Amino acid sequence: MALIQYLTRIQFQAGAISLLADELKLLGVSRPMIVTDRGIVAAGLLATVLARSGIGQDTPVFDGTPENPTEAAAQDAVALFKASGCDSIVAIGGGSPIDLAKAVSLLASHPGPLEQYAVILGGMDLITANKPPVIAVPTTAGTGSEVGRAALLTLEDGRKLGFISPHMIPSVAICDPDLTIGLPPYLTAATGMDAVTHCIETFLSPRFNPVADAIALDGLARAAKWIEPATRDGADATARHEMMLAALQGGLTFQKGLGAVHSLSHPLGGLKALRLHHGTLNAVLLPAVLRYNAPGSQEKYARIRVALNLSEDADIADEMAALAQRLGLPARLGEMGVTPDCFEQISQYAVKDHSTASNPRPVGAPDFLKILEDSL
């Protein structure tokens, strides 16, 4: 078993879910609540975790996580947490249940309203370590939320805000690639492109962190090599292992911040009229953002080409668009049901998004509007 201590405690290996009960004991807790979604339950993954992890079959379960986690869902989960006398949270699923679990831990121990803790509203310093521990068990390979310091939630007014603090990082991440075997091809591709985008955007961030840069490039090379095999064959254990590792590496580099892709995908994901998958949005927006960021980033673009085994004159934006096409993902926002009437509002939200500050090139509302138009 490979134990990695970087930002948090990580158990990474096939079969690692068997360590869940032991990890809860090490944290000094005994009454967890599971946060997941109905898709995880229907797929039999919750039953698998309960059977292999050593925790009780009577463990309270909140399975009402929406595709894009919301403030309302967090409040419902907190009510169950308190009513059940729980002392910890086990998040099972993709980024949505993990982000919701982080918010539940925050609201179960900090006074409301949730909005005050948003990073763009100066809430980072209000989040303390006095929170129920979260153990994250990812069942997709993409979000990196299992080691991320952020939770993204859509508030009642439609804003999708980031709640960021070192205290939001799960206490333990249990990364068991076996839990991703059989993930449908589309979700494999979409979540995999989320990992690709994380590695690219964190590497391009101007913030100084050479350790994170090295992790991001290794994760990018790994994801680019294995995303197509994983999508083609859901039972390919090697591909599943490598994609889960690439996703983890993308999450480990969040300390550098993301960029304009996420500045746009966050508010787009908050649109109530549509159900837009975060990883798919990233795949669609990535080429246009790469073209926008190219001026001034040529040295880093050259290093990305090396990581991707591309020629010196290869267009990275075109390569990412071609990869998404081979994976069967949409090429344009219009294919996802997005229409231009929301672009002005999305551009304004993007300017205020926490990811905008770490984009390698300054970007304002007119620039965001042009990126959206180019991606339509």
Secondary structure in CASP SS format (residue, H / E / C, confidence):
PFRMAT SS
TARGET T0000
AUTHOR 0000-0000-0000
METHOD secondary structure of the structure
MODEL  1
M C 1.00
A E 1.00
L E 1.00
I E 1.00
Q E 1.00
Y C 1.00
L C 1.00
T C 1.00
R E 1.00
I E 1.00
Q E 1.00
F E 1.00
Q C 1.00
A C 1.00
G C 1.00
A H 1.00
I H 1.00
S H 1.00
L H 1.00
L H 1.00
A H 1.00
D H 1.00
E H 1.00
L H 1.00
K H 1.00
L H 1.00
L C 1.00
G C 1.00
V C 1.00
S C 1.00
R C 1.00
P E 1.00
M E 1.00
I E 1.00
V E 1.00
T C 1.00
D E 1.00
R H 1.00
G H 1.00
I H 1.00
V H 1.00
A H 1.00
A C 1.00
G C 1.00
L H 1.00
L H 1.00
A H 1.00
T H 1.00
V H 1.00
L H 1.00
A H 1.00
R H 1.00
S H 1.00
G C 1.00
I C 1.00
G C 1.00
Q C 1.00
D C 1.00
T C 1.00
P C 1.00
V E 1.00
F E 1.00
D C 1.00
G E 1.00
T C 1.00
P C 1.00
E C 1.00
N C 1.00
P C 1.00
T E 1.00
E H 1.00
A H 1.00
A H 1.00
A H 1.00
Q H 1.00
D H 1.00
A H 1.00
V H 1.00
A H 1.00
L H 1.00
F H 1.00
K H 1.00
A H 1.00
S C 1.00
G C 1.00
C C 1.00
D C 1.00
S E 1.00
I E 1.00
V E 1.00
A E 1.00
I E 1.00
G E 1.00
G C 1.00
G H 1.00
S H 1.00
P H 1.00
I H 1.00
D H 1.00
L H 1.00
A H 1.00
K H 1.00
A H 1.00
V H 1.00
S H 1.00
L H 1.00
L H 1.00
A C 1.00
S C 1.00
H C 1.00
P C 1.00
G C 1.00
P C 1.00
L H 1.00
E H 1.00
Q H 1.00
Y H 1.00
A C 1.00
V H 1.00
I H 1.00
L H 1.00
G C 1.00
G C 1.00
M H 1.00
D H 1.00
L H 1.00
I C 1.00
T C 1.00
A C 1.00
N C 1.00
K C 1.00
P C 1.00
P C 1.00
V E 1.00
I E 1.00
A E 1.00
V E 1.00
P E 1.00
T C 1.00
T C 1.00
A C 1.00
G C 1.00
T C 1.00
G C 1.00
S H 1.00
E H 1.00
V H 1.00
G C 1.00
R C 1.00
A E 1.00
A E 1.00
L E 1.00
L E 1.00
T E 1.00
L C 1.00
E C 1.00
D C 1.00
G C 1.00
R C 1.00
K E 1.00
L E 1.00
G E 1.00
F E 1.00
I E 1.00
S C 1.00
P H 1.00
H H 1.00
M H 1.00
I C 1.00
P C 1.00
S C 1.00
V E 1.00
A E 1.00
I E 1.00
C E 1.00
D C 1.00
P H 1.00
D H 1.00
L H 1.00
T H 1.00
I C 1.00
G C 1.00
L C 1.00
P C 1.00
P H 1.00
Y H 1.00
L H 1.00
T H 1.00
A H 1.00
A H 1.00
T H 1.00
G H 1.00
M H 1.00
D H 1.00
A H 1.00
V H 1.00
T H 1.00
H H 1.00
C H 1.00
I H 1.00
E H 1.00
T H 1.00
F H 1.00
L H 1.00
S C 1.00
P C 1.00
R C 1.00
F C 1.00
N C 1.00
P H 1.00
V H 1.00
A H 1.00
D H 1.00
A H 1.00
I H 1.00
A H 1.00
L H 1.00
D H 1.00
G H 1.00
L H 1.00
A H 1.00
R H 1.00
A H 1.00
A H 1.00
K H 1.00
W H 1.00
I H 1.00
E H 1.00
P H 1.00
A H 1.00
T H 1.00
R H 1.00
D C 1.00
G C 1.00
A C 1.00
D C 1.00
A H 1.00
T H 1.00
A H 1.00
R H 1.00
H H 1.00
E H 1.00
M H 1.00
M H 1.00
L H 1.00
A H 1.00
A H 1.00
L H 1.00
Q H 1.00
G H 1.00
G H 1.00
L H 1.00
T C 1.00
F H 1.00
Q H 1.00
K H 1.00
G C 1.00
L C 1.00
G C 1.00
A H 1.00
V H 1.00
H H 1.00
S H 1.00
L H 1.00
S H 1.00
H H 1.00
P H 1.00
L H 1.00
G H 1.00
G C 1.00
L C 1.00
K C 1.00
A C 1.00
L C 1.00
R C 1.00
L C 1.00
H C 1.00
H H 1.00
G H 1.00
T H 1.00
L H 1.00
N H 1.00
A H 1.00
V H 1.00
L H 1.00
L H 1.00
P H 1.00
A H 1.00
V H 1.00
L H 1.00
R H 1.00
Y H 1.00
N H 1.00
A C 1.00
P C 1.00
G C 1.00
S C 1.00
Q H 1.00
E H 1.00
K H 1.00
Y H 1.00
A H 1.00
R H 1.00
I H 1.00
R H 1.00
V H 1.00
A H 1.00
L C 1.00
N C 1.00
L C 1.00
S C 1.00
E C 1.00
D C 1.00
A C 1.00
D C 1.00
I H 1.00
A H 1.00
D H 1.00
E H 1.00
M H 1.00
A H 1.00
A H 1.00
L H 1.00
A H 1.00
Q H 1.00
R H 1.00
L C 1.00
G C 1.00
L C 1.00
P C 1.00
A C 1.00
R C 1.00
L H 1.00
G H 1.00
E H 1.00
M H 1.00
G C 1.00
V C 1.00
T C 1.00
P H 1.00
D H 1.00
C H 1.00
F H 1.00
E H 1.00
Q H 1.00
I H 1.00
S H 1.00
Q H 1.00
Y H 1.00
A H 1.00
V H 1.00
K H 1.00
D C 1.00
H C 1.00
S C 1.00
T H 1.00
A H 1.00
S H 1.00
N C 1.00
P C 1.00
R C 1.00
P C 1.00
V C 1.00
G C 1.00
A H 1.00
P H 1.00
D H 1.00
F H 1.00
L H 1.00
K H 1.00
I H 1.00
L H 1.00
E H 1.00
D H 1.00
S H 1.00
L C 1.00
END
